[in-house]
Amino acid sequence: MSQKQDAAPREFAPVTLRLSTEFEGVHPRSTVARCVAAARHGALDVTGRATPDLVERIARQHLKVLALAFAEQR
């Protein structure tokens, strides 16, 4: 798959922006963008659809779990 096909469509840019703001100081924007992309791919694989609302909910959960894991390591 090419990088262009693998990149999240523009409709997910607001999701990345909202989550980057929400997790500012916790996760860098690059981590948020990877979680959004992973959530999108996961939603497509499981349900065949990846709406921005669903992707945002999945990505937020991933980011919360990552934050907890990092906190436990410290």
NORKAMO-V398274 format. One record per residue. N is the residue number from 1. RES is the residue in three letters. PHI is phi as a letter, one per 20 degrees, with the letter a starting at -180 (NA if undefined). PSI is psi in whole degrees, -180 to 180 (NA if undefined). NEAR is the number of other ideal C-beta (glycine too) atoms within 8 Angstrom. Layout:
n=N res=RES phi=PHI psi=PSI near=NEAR
n=N res=RES phi=PHI psi=PSI near=NEAR
//
This chain:
n=1 res=MET phi=NA psi=136 near=3
n=2 res=SER phi=f psi=162 near=5
n=3 res=GLN phi=f psi=-37 near=5
n=4 res=LYS phi=f psi=-42 near=5
n=5 res=GLN phi=f psi=-30 near=6
n=6 res=ASP phi=f psi=-21 near=7
n=7 res=ALA phi=f psi=146 near=7
n=8 res=ALA phi=f psi=140 near=9
n=9 res=PRO phi=f psi=163 near=5
n=10 res=ARG phi=g psi=-27 near=4
n=11 res=GLU phi=f psi=-15 near=6
n=12 res=PHE phi=e psi=-4 near=12
n=13 res=ALA phi=g psi=-42 near=8
n=14 res=PRO phi=f psi=-32 near=8
n=15 res=VAL phi=f psi=-48 near=12
n=16 res=THR phi=f psi=-42 near=13
n=17 res=LEU phi=f psi=-48 near=8
n=18 res=ARG phi=f psi=-46 near=9
n=19 res=LEU phi=f psi=-34 near=15
n=20 res=SER phi=f psi=-40 near=11
n=21 res=THR phi=f psi=-44 near=7
n=22 res=GLU phi=f psi=-37 near=7
n=23 res=PHE phi=d psi=19 near=11
n=24 res=GLU phi=g psi=133 near=6
n=25 res=GLY phi=n psi=-9 near=3
n=26 res=VAL phi=d psi=-50 near=6
n=27 res=HIS phi=c psi=141 near=10
n=28 res=PRO phi=f psi=158 near=5
n=29 res=ARG phi=g psi=-35 near=8
n=30 res=SER phi=f psi=-38 near=6
n=31 res=THR phi=f psi=-42 near=10
n=32 res=VAL phi=f psi=-45 near=15
n=33 res=ALA phi=f psi=-40 near=11
n=34 res=ARG phi=f psi=-38 near=8
n=35 res=CYS phi=f psi=-39 near=14
n=36 res=VAL phi=f psi=-45 near=16
n=37 res=ALA phi=f psi=-43 near=11
n=38 res=ALA phi=f psi=-40 near=10
n=39 res=ALA phi=f psi=-40 near=15
n=40 res=ARG phi=f psi=-48 near=12
n=41 res=HIS phi=f psi=-41 near=9
n=42 res=GLY phi=f psi=-44 near=9
n=43 res=ALA phi=f psi=-42 near=14
n=44 res=LEU phi=f psi=-43 near=10
n=45 res=ASP phi=f psi=-41 near=5
n=46 res=VAL phi=e psi=-45 near=6
n=47 res=THR phi=d psi=-15 near=7
n=48 res=GLY phi=n psi=1 near=4
n=49 res=ARG phi=c psi=153 near=7
n=50 res=ALA phi=b psi=80 near=10
n=51 res=THR phi=f psi=152 near=7
n=52 res=PRO phi=g psi=-40 near=9
n=53 res=ASP phi=f psi=-45 near=6
n=54 res=LEU phi=f psi=-45 near=12
n=55 res=VAL phi=f psi=-41 near=15
n=56 res=GLU phi=f psi=-43 near=13
n=57 res=ARG phi=f psi=-44 near=8
n=58 res=ILE phi=f psi=-47 near=11
n=59 res=ALA phi=f psi=-40 near=15
n=60 res=ARG phi=f psi=-43 near=10
n=61 res=GLN phi=f psi=-43 near=8
n=62 res=HIS phi=f psi=-44 near=11
n=63 res=LEU phi=f psi=-37 near=15
n=64 res=LYS phi=f psi=-44 near=8
n=65 res=VAL phi=f psi=-43 near=8
n=66 res=LEU phi=f psi=-43 near=11
n=67 res=ALA phi=f psi=-43 near=11
n=68 res=LEU phi=f psi=-41 near=8
n=69 res=ALA phi=f psi=-43 near=8
n=70 res=PHE phi=f psi=-37 near=8
n=71 res=ALA phi=f psi=-37 near=7
n=72 res=GLU phi=f psi=-29 near=6
n=73 res=GLN phi=f psi=-24 near=5
n=74 res=ARG phi=e psi=NA near=4
//
